[in-house]
């Protein structure tokens, strides 16, 4: 076997091995400068307004929570979203979601292992802006309407355990976060389950399940009624994250970081000015807890509909007092570990630095990948054909 053929064979094998996964693992976001300010959005087109909110007043690399439905795996759409997130210095947290049940439109379809595998394959095919790939495994699963009619902690714990295994096998950079729970849910057989009963039954079904995950999602709403002042500190209020975390620690040996991915006050009973003052007080006196990675209030722009009472941008497009108050809160310049496309073969073969993407020019998935793959291939072939 001549030198060129030998080198070509070895390099081909390297691409097959290294192309399937990365050799890294998750980093602890609390051990690096971290901008905990975030916002929950519903659409991938909202990144510009989100960045102006969370990266204001000295902040950089804030967070966005966004749901991704099982029926919405458009690789062009979501790769452009990731590229734009990197351009705007936003850290995405993707919450897995199924679709409404065809026969019962009042509930969400219950996920299964095939859904998990499909999500893992799809999300691993995307180039994320930072090394941590934050994924929340479904939503408020202690509510029956989020689990095809009836909450089932046994099923969810097993599915969460499966998700950890599958996602980590695809890429160790996946940072798996458990579902946020409805902190106001009562115990109503077949309809609702309070968060602590649900958590205990999860651990009964899969002992040690909370040692498997990387983070805890909390929906720390000011309940009851989404209108309690931030001075109310109990398991149903904006400090519910602490009660949930403390309870989980009795069943695990892991100090889980907290992601408050939904919270906020309703404008149904409170003025916009009261709402704004509550946010300011909460960030200064409650959500300054060192275990919190991010707080992403619900919601940036709801438009019309039932979520309008939480929207930081009004239906006429004007910014609310709440938006302006959050925008003016001093923030931290975050320094997450960024994803970087590098040569896997070293400078001895690839003498040219592999190009990074020009985010302003990408219009399709071909644009997204062509530069890096095409130039790398040309460089390699040029070297190969000139080997002596």
Secondary structure, DSSP 4 states (H G I P E B T S, - for coil): --HHHHHHHHHHHHHHHHHH--S-----GGGS----EEEEESSGGGHHHHHHHHT-TT-BSEEEEEEEETT---HHHHHHHHHHHHHTTEEEEEEEE--B-SS-TTSBPPP-HHHHHHHHHHHHTS--SBS-EEEE--S-TTBGGGTTTS--HHHHHHHHHHHHHHHHHH-TTEEEEEPP-BTT---BTTTB--HHHHHHHHHHHSTTHHHH-SEEEEE---TTTT---TT--STTSTTHHHHHHHHHHTS-S---EEEEEE----SSSS-HHHHHHHHHHHHHHTTT-TTEEEEEEE-S---SSGGGGG-SB-TTSPBPHHHHHHHHS---B--PPBP----SS-TTT--SPPPPP-TTT--SHHHHHHHHHHHHHHHHHHHHHT--
